[in-house]
Amino acid sequence: MRGMPTLPGNADAPALPDRSFQRLVWLLAVTAGAVVANNYYNQPLLSEIASDFGTSERSASLIATLTQVGYALGLLFLLPLGDMLERRRILTVLLLASSAMLVTFALTPHFPPLLAVAFLVGFASTVPQFLPPIASRLAPKGQAGRSVGLVMGGLLLGIILSRFVGGVLGGAFGWRSVYLGSAVVMIVLLVLLRRSLPVMTTTFTGSYRQLLSSLGALFLRHGRLRLLAMVAALQFGAFSMFWTTIVFHFERLLHHEASTAVGLLALIGAVGVLAAPLAGRLADRIGTPAIIAGSSASMALSFLMMGIDGGTLLWIIPAVILMDLGMQVGHVSSMSEVLQLDPTASNRLNTIYMVLRFCGAALGTFLGAQAWHFFGWTGVVLLGLGLTGTALAIAAASRIAPDVVSDHD
């Protein structure tokens, strides 16, 4: 064993012809979007799933919550392995597991085991977070940032379009067809990646226990990491809470067209993804603190708009664009800074950031279901305002007193 991990530059990366590399980056972007979508197909389908199993909307919301919890734990226990094991082998195992869990989810006849499988679907869907470091390492000199940005764009677009695909296909062919179709896509992507990815050397030869134990030290060392992760958790919690409960709100407004309407609304919200590639450049000019404060303010304003006139489509449509814009820009800017805090530990820093972010999503999903159950749409709007308002307050405080979150605490 060589001891402490290091982060190699591109010098030891397998050389690829430029055209082959460009095709690979597009494949990585498509893979990121297709796999991350497995975590979100359920959101526009919860009402249909609840009806199919004869359970309540509140109980059905646990599917979304457990999927997010599974994903967060997968990030914690699997993502650090990207420094330790050969990447192509990891992706092979995870894509096979993901396909198997999707088929199981689609064919499960009873609700209680469906919840357990939902957790496993999330746990196996960590593939997208392995892909940006691969793109960065294989990129020719001067193209790493652009390549990572493209993969992240695919991931973000997958999150948005998953609700459109899930809502429209689920409304037309039933919710089970969405998961069966995705299982097939996982196998196709596995074959393509096995053919396209070169074998990559590992960067860490210590034990798995040593790998995980270093996460706590990194969390304590970097105040900026703690701040950015906290704001990201609050933002993503509000975002996930909205997309979990909007189908129930639309069920009241539109009745049987709720799933399709949520899918179309998600497609409109994809406008926010267009700003994601510009977020890194903007952060370089005015700084990440200003970006995360502005993105939190944008999301808070969107929830104010959702509360007008009882949450009609007239106000929800522009509010969703504003919410998606704020969430995507804030996330891309925050991740860009996190990965630069310590280049020798970028995978583990990404693990900490993403785990806390998805814990926020899981908590937001759970609290959103409770808010809807007890207080209806008004409760959802107030909870969203509380989460995004807290994110804005933290971001603003960090600009006023930056020493509080320095990396020398």
N, C-alpha and C positions, 0 to 999 in steps of 0.2 A: 504494500500500500504506500502511496506517495504522500499521504497526509492531507494537508489542507487543500481545498478546491481552488482552482483558478479559472478565470474566464478567458479563453483564448481569443485572439483576434481572428481575422479572416485568413491569415496566412496559412493556417493548418486546415482550413476548410477544403473539402473536395472541390476541385475546379470543375465548373460546368460551362459549356458553351453558352453565350449570352442568350440565344434563342431558347435553349433548353431551360435556362434559369427563369426566363420570363414566363414560360409555360408552367413551370413548377410553382411560381409565386401565385399565378392565377388559380392553379389547382389548390394550393394551400388556402387561398381566400374563399374559394367555393366550399372546401371542406370545413373551414371554420364556421361559415354561415349555416351549412346543412346540419352539422352536429349540434351546435348551440341551439338550433331551433327545437331540438327534442325537449328542451327544458320549458318551452313556451307554447307548444301546440295545445296544451291543455287549457290555457286561459280562456280562449273564446268558446271552448267546448264544455266548460264546467256545468252549464245549465243542462245541456243534452246528456252528459254523463250522469248527473244527479237524477234526471228523469228515467234514464235507462236502468239504473240500479234501485230506483225508488227511495232515494235518500234525500236529505235536505241540502240546500245550497251551501249552508254553513259546513256541513260534513264534506261535501264535494270540494270545497276550498282547500281542504287538507291535502289534496293531490298536489296542488300548486306549491303549498308550503313544504311538503316533504320532498318534492323534486328539488327545490332550492336548497334545502338542508343537505340532501345527498350530494348535490353539486359542490357545495361549500366544503364538505368533508372530503370529497374526491380531490378538490384542489389542495387541501391541507396534506393529505397522505399520499397522493399520487404525483402531483406536479413537481415536487422537489426531485423526484426520480429522474427528471430530464437531465440533471447534472450527473447522474450516476449510471444509468443504463442506456444502451443503444436506442436511439429515438425510434427507429423503424420498427423494432420489436415491440416497444411500448404502444405505438399507434396500432399495430396489428392486433394485439390483445384487446385494447380498449374498443376498437371498432367492432371486433367480433362480439365482445360482451355487450356493447350498445345495441347491436342488431338483435341479439338474443333477448335482451330485456324489452325491446320495443315489441317484438312478436309476443312475448309473454304478457305484456300490458294489454295488447289488443285482444288476446284470447282469454284473459282471466274472467271467469263467470261470476265472481262474487266480489263485493266491495271491500271487505277487510284486507284480503290479500292484494287487492289492487293498490292499496296505500303502500304496502311494503315494496311492491314492484315499482311504484312511482319514485320511491327513494333510490332504488337501484338504477333506474333510468338516469336520474341526475348524477349519481356517483360515477357511472360509466361515460358520462358526456363531457369529460374534462379535456378531450382532445384539442379543442380550439386554443387552449392556453399553452400547449406545447409548440404551437406553430409559429408565433412571432419570433421566438429565439432561433428557430430553424431558418427562417427567412433572413434574419439578420446575419447569421453565421455564414450562410452560403452566398450572400450577396457580394457582387464585385465591389471593389473600393468605390465609395461615394454613392452607393445605391442602397445602403442598409436602411436608412430612414424611410425612403420611398417604399421599399419592399415591405417593411413592417407596417407602414400606414395602409398599404393595400390589403394586407391580411386582416388588420383591425377593421378596415372598412367592410370587408366581407363578413366578419363576425357581427358587427353592429347591424348590418343590413339583414343578416339572418335572424336576429332577435326581432326586428320590426316585421319582416315579411312572414315569419312563422305564424303570427297571429292572423295575417291575411290568408295564408295557405290553410292553416288549421280551421279558420272560420268558414271559408268558402268551400273547401273540399269536405269538411265535416258536415256542413249544411246540405251538401249535395249527395254525398255517399255514406254518411255516418261517421262517427268519431273513430271507430276502430280502423277504418280504411286509411286514415291519416298515419297511424302508427305502423301499419303493415307496409305502406308505401315507403315510409322513412327507413324501415328495416332493410329494404332492398337497396335503397340509396347508400346506406352504410357499407354494404358489401361491394358495391360498385366503386365507391371511393377507396376502399381498402385495396382493391386490385390495382387501381390507378396509382395510388401512393407507393405500393410495393414496387411497381415498375419504374417510378420516377425518382424516388428518393435515393440518394447515395448512402452508403454506410458511413456513419459519423462517429468519430472517436468520443469517448466520454470525458468529462472534465472533472470528475470527483471520484476518488477511489477509497474514501473512508467508508465507514459503516452507515447503514440506514439510520441507526439511532443517532449517530453524530450529525448526520444531515438534518434530521428533525430538531435536534437539540439546539442547533444554531439559530433557529427561527426566533426563539425567545430573546436571545441576545441582540439580534438585529432589531427586533421590535422596540426594545428598551433603548437602544443606541440612537435611533433616528426619530427625533421629534416630528420632523416633517412627514415621515411615513405615518405616524399616528394621526396627525391632523388630516392628511389627505384621505386616509382610509376611513376616518370617522365621517367626514363630509360625504365621501362616496357612498358609505353605508346608508346615511340618511337620505341622500338623493335617490339611490336605487330602491330603498325601501318605499319611498313615496311613489316612485315610478311603477314598481311591481304591484303595490297595493291598488293603484288605479286600474291596471290591466286585468287584475283578478276580479274586481268588483264591477267594472263597467258592463260586463255581460249581464249581470243581474239587473242593473239599472235599465239597460236596453230592453230586457225582458218585460219590464213594466211599461216602457214607452212604445216598443215595437212588437211585442209579443213573440210570435214564432220566427221572426226574421232576425233575432238577436245575434246569433252566431255569425251570420253573413255580414251584418252591420258592423260588428266588431272587427271582422277581417278587413272590410273596406276602410274603416277608420284607421286601422294599423297601417294600411297602404298610404293613406294621407300623411300619417305621422312620419313616414319614411323620409319626408323632406328634411327632417332634422339630421339625417345621416349625411346629407350633402355637405354639411358644415364641418363634419368630423375631420376630414383631411386638412382643413385649414386651422384647426385648433392648435396644433403644435407650433405652427408659424406665428400665430397670434400670441401664444404664450411666450415665445422668444422675444417678442416686441414689448409687451406690457406686463409680462410676468404671470406665473400660475396663480398667485393669490388673487389678483384682480379677476382672472378667468373664473375661478371657482366661486367667488362672491357674485359675479354677474350671472353665472349659470344657476346658482341657488335662487337669486332674485327672479330670474326668468321662470323657474319652476313654481315659486311661490305665487307669482302673478297668474300663472296658468290655473292654479287651484282656485284663486279668487274668481276667475272667469267661469270656471265650472259651476260655481255656486249661484250664478246669476240665473234668475227665472227658473229655478228648480232643476237646472242641468239639462237644458234643451240642446238639440243638435246645433242650433245657431251659434251657441257659445262653446260647446264642447269641441267642435272641429278646429277652430283657431287655437283653442287652449291646448289641444294635443300636439299641434305643431310646435307651439312654444315650449311645452314640457319636454318633448323629444329633443328639441334643439338644445335646451339647457342641459339635459342629462348627458347627451352624447358629447358635447363640447367639454363639459366638466370632466367626464371620465377620460377622454383621450388626453387632455392636458395633464390631469393628475397622474395617469399611468406614465406619461412621458417623463415627468419629473421623478417619479418613484424609481424607474429603471436607471436613472442617472445618479441616484444617491450613492451607490456603491457598485461600480461595474463588475467587481469580483463576486458579487452575490445577487445579480439581477434576477435570477430565477427564483431565489428564495424571497427576495423583496416582493416580487410579483405574487408569490404564493400568499404572503401575509396580506398584501393589499386586496387581492381578489377574494380570499377567504372572508375577511371582515366585510367586504362589500356585499358578498352574497349572504352572509349572516344577516345583514341589514335587509336584504331583499326578502329572506325567509320571514323575519320578524314583521316587516311591513305587510307581507301577504297575510300573515296570521292576524295581525291587528286590524287590517282592512276588512277581513271577513267578520270579525267581531263588531266593528263599527257599523258595517252594513246590517248585520243581524239585529242590533239593538237600536240604531239611530237612523238607518237608511242612508240615502245619498248625502244628506246634510252631515252625518257623522263621518262619511268618507272624505268629504271636502275639508272638514275641520281637521281631521287627522293629517291629511296631505299638507295643509297649511302649517300644522305644528311641526312636521318633520322637515319640510323645506325651510321654514322660518328658523328652526334651530340650526340647520346647515348654514344658512346665511349669517346668523349671529356668530357662529364659530369662525367662519371664513373672514368676517369683518374684524373680529377680535384679533385674529392672527396677523392682520395687516397693521393694526394699531400697536400691538405688542409682539413683534416677531421673535424676540428673545425667548418667549415662552415655549416656542416650538422649534428652537434651534437643535442642531444635531450634536450639541456639546453639553447636554444636560446630564 
